């Protein structure tokens, strides 16, 4: 059971102010994304086999922005409601959740560098599984503090479950190796129905 660990917890100011609490994960999340995939490489594609029901790449930005905002709001609610309580147990749970929240955001920010920067799908999948468990535990802790805070994390939990499926699927279908899959651009004669960025049409496949 994780307890409140000040050295592993964001400062109280991040949780206490609604604007800061909401914007903080949005800003750091997008900053990490742009750091791993700067604009000059955004036109490159990863030639990865994808599992069924994988979303368009355009979906991830808006979805994560919304989820970061919701998790920030959840943190603000749990912290302000919990620390204002006259019940010492509720205060302790709010602070315990703050430590879990800090840990989960760190795990969240690790995924993109692991998967797309270092191209380590095994480590990235382990990270997202640990992240899912941490957020599930955090939700159960904050549910004892404030129901709104807990429900605000439910969409995040749902997306992490889907992200775990995608990560496992991509890793498995690509033999857990993505290091040699990046190419500069998708071929002009690429079959639009294929999941492979660099797959040539029938009769033109390279060795």
C-alpha positions as CSV (number, residue, x, y, z in Angstrom):
1,X,0.0,0.0,0.0
2,X,1.5,3.3,-1.1
3,X,1.4,6.1,1.6
4,X,2.0,9.8,1.3
5,X,5.6,10.4,0.4
6,X,6.4,14.1,0.2
7,X,9.5,13.6,-1.9
8,X,7.5,11.7,-4.5
9,X,4.6,14.2,-4.5
10,X,4.0,17.4,-6.5
11,X,3.9,20.6,-4.4
12,X,0.5,21.4,-2.8
13,X,0.2,24.5,-5.0
14,X,-0.2,22.3,-8.1
15,X,-3.3,20.6,-6.5
16,X,-4.7,23.6,-4.8
17,X,-5.3,25.9,-7.8
18,X,-7.8,24.6,-10.3
19,X,-6.2,26.3,-13.4
20,X,-2.7,25.0,-12.4
21,X,-3.9,21.6,-11.6
22,X,-5.7,21.2,-14.9
23,X,-3.1,22.9,-17.1
24,X,-0.1,21.2,-15.6
25,X,-0.6,17.7,-17.0
26,X,-1.7,19.1,-20.3
27,X,1.4,21.2,-20.7
28,X,3.9,18.6,-19.6
29,X,2.2,15.9,-21.5
30,X,2.3,17.8,-24.8
31,X,5.8,19.0,-24.1
32,X,7.0,15.4,-23.8
33,X,5.1,14.5,-27.0
34,X,6.8,17.3,-29.0
35,X,10.2,16.5,-27.5
36,X,10.0,12.9,-28.7
37,X,8.4,13.7,-32.0
38,X,9.5,17.2,-33.0
39,X,7.9,19.0,-35.9
40,X,10.6,18.2,-38.4
41,X,10.0,14.5,-38.0
42,X,6.2,14.6,-37.8
43,X,5.9,13.6,-41.5
44,X,7.7,10.3,-40.8
45,X,5.7,7.1,-40.3
46,X,6.3,4.0,-38.2
47,X,5.7,1.0,-40.4
48,X,4.1,-1.1,-37.7
49,X,1.6,-3.9,-37.9
50,X,-1.5,-2.7,-35.9
51,X,-4.1,-4.7,-34.0
52,X,-7.8,-4.4,-35.0
53,X,-9.7,-1.2,-34.0
54,X,-6.5,0.9,-33.8
55,X,-7.5,4.6,-34.1
56,X,-6.2,7.2,-36.5
57,X,-3.1,9.0,-35.3
58,X,-5.2,12.2,-35.3
59,X,-7.3,11.0,-32.5
60,X,-4.5,10.8,-29.9
61,X,-3.8,14.5,-29.5
62,X,-7.3,15.6,-28.7
63,X,-8.0,12.5,-26.5
64,X,-4.9,13.0,-24.4
65,X,-5.5,16.7,-24.0
66,X,-9.0,16.0,-22.7
67,X,-7.8,13.2,-20.4
68,X,-4.9,15.3,-19.0
69,X,-7.4,18.0,-18.2
70,X,-9.8,15.5,-16.5
71,X,-7.0,14.0,-14.4
72,X,-5.9,17.5,-13.4
73,X,-9.5,18.4,-12.4
74,X,-9.7,15.1,-10.4
75,X,-6.5,16.0,-8.6
76,X,-7.8,19.4,-7.7
77,X,-11.1,18.0,-6.4
78,X,-9.6,15.3,-4.3
79,X,-7.0,17.5,-2.8
80,X,-9.2,20.5,-1.9
81,X,-12.1,18.3,-0.6
82,X,-9.8,15.9,1.2
83,X,-7.4,18.3,2.9
84,X,-10.4,20.5,4.0
85,X,-12.0,17.6,5.8
86,X,-12.2,17.3,9.5
87,X,-11.7,13.6,9.3
88,X,-8.0,12.8,9.6
89,X,-8.5,9.6,7.5
90,X,-9.9,11.5,4.6
91,X,-7.0,14.0,4.8
92,X,-4.6,11.0,4.8
93,X,-6.3,9.4,1.8
94,X,-6.2,12.7,-0.2
95,X,-2.4,13.0,0.4
96,X,-1.9,9.3,-0.4
97,X,-3.7,9.9,-3.6
98,X,-1.5,12.9,-4.4
99,X,1.6,10.6,-4.2
100,X,-0.1,8.0,-6.4
101,X,-1.1,10.8,-8.8
102,X,2.5,12.0,-9.1
103,X,3.7,8.5,-9.7
104,X,1.1,7.8,-12.4
105,X,1.9,11.0,-14.3
106,X,5.5,10.0,-14.3
107,X,4.7,6.6,-15.7
108,X,2.4,8.2,-18.2
109,X,5.1,10.6,-19.5
110,X,7.6,7.7,-19.8
111,X,5.5,5.7,-22.3
112,X,6.0,7.9,-25.4
113,X,9.8,8.1,-25.0
114,X,10.0,4.4,-24.4
115,X,7.8,3.4,-27.3
116,X,8.6,5.9,-30.0
117,X,11.9,7.5,-28.8
118,X,13.9,4.5,-27.7
119,X,11.7,2.0,-29.6
120,X,11.4,-0.4,-26.7
121,X,7.9,-1.9,-26.9
122,X,8.5,-4.4,-24.1
123,X,9.4,-1.8,-21.6
124,X,6.7,0.5,-22.9
125,X,4.1,-2.2,-22.5
126,X,5.3,-3.0,-19.0
127,X,5.0,0.8,-18.2
128,X,1.4,1.1,-19.4
129,X,0.4,-2.1,-17.5
130,X,1.9,-0.6,-14.3
131,X,0.3,2.7,-15.1
132,X,-3.1,1.1,-15.5
133,X,-2.8,-0.6,-12.1
134,X,-1.6,2.6,-10.5
135,X,-4.5,4.6,-11.8
136,X,-7.0,1.9,-10.8
137,X,-5.6,2.0,-7.3
138,X,-5.6,5.9,-7.3
139,X,-9.3,5.8,-8.4
140,X,-10.2,3.5,-5.5
141,X,-8.4,5.8,-3.0
142,X,-9.9,9.0,-4.2
143,X,-13.4,7.4,-4.4
144,X,-13.2,7.5,-0.5
145,X,-12.4,11.2,-0.6
146,X,-14.6,12.6,-3.4
147,X,-16.9,10.8,-5.8
148,X,-16.5,13.5,-8.5
149,X,-12.7,13.1,-8.4
150,X,-13.0,9.3,-8.8
151,X,-15.5,9.5,-11.7
152,X,-13.3,12.0,-13.4
153,X,-10.6,9.3,-13.7
154,X,-13.0,6.7,-15.3
155,X,-12.5,7.9,-18.9
156,X,-8.7,7.8,-18.3
157,X,-9.0,4.3,-17.0
158,X,-11.0,3.3,-20.0
159,X,-8.5,4.7,-22.4
160,X,-5.5,3.2,-20.6
161,X,-7.2,-0.2,-20.9
162,X,-7.5,0.4,-24.6
163,X,-3.9,1.7,-24.8
164,X,-2.7,-1.5,-23.1
165,X,-4.5,-3.6,-25.7
166,X,-2.9,-1.5,-28.5
167,X,0.6,-1.7,-26.9
168,X,0.4,-5.4,-26.5
169,X,-1.0,-5.8,-30.0
170,X,1.7,-3.7,-31.7
171,X,4.4,-5.4,-29.7
172,X,3.2,-8.9,-30.5
173,X,2.5,-8.3,-34.2
174,X,5.9,-6.8,-34.7
175,X,7.8,-9.5,-32.8
176,X,8.4,-6.9,-30.0
177,X,10.9,-5.0,-32.1
178,X,10.2,-1.6,-33.7
179,X,13.7,-0.3,-34.0
180,X,14.0,-0.8,-37.8
181,X,10.4,0.2,-38.8
182,X,10.8,3.9,-39.4
183,X,10.8,5.3,-42.9
184,X,10.7,8.8,-44.3
185,X,7.3,8.7,-45.9
186,X,4.5,6.4,-47.0
187,X,4.8,5.2,-50.6
188,X,2.6,7.0,-53.1
189,X,1.3,3.6,-54.5
190,X,0.6,2.2,-51.0
191,X,-2.5,0.1,-50.7
192,X,-4.9,2.3,-48.7
193,X,-6.3,-0.7,-46.9
194,X,-3.0,-2.0,-45.5
195,X,-1.8,-1.4,-41.9
196,X,1.8,-1.2,-43.1
197,X,3.2,2.2,-44.0
198,X,5.9,0.7,-46.2
199,X,4.0,-2.2,-47.7
200,X,4.2,-2.1,-51.5
201,X,1.2,-3.2,-53.6
202,X,1.0,-6.8,-54.8
203,X,3.7,-7.7,-57.3
204,X,6.0,-4.8,-56.1
205,X,6.9,-6.0,-52.6
206,X,10.6,-5.7,-51.8
207,X,12.6,-8.6,-50.4
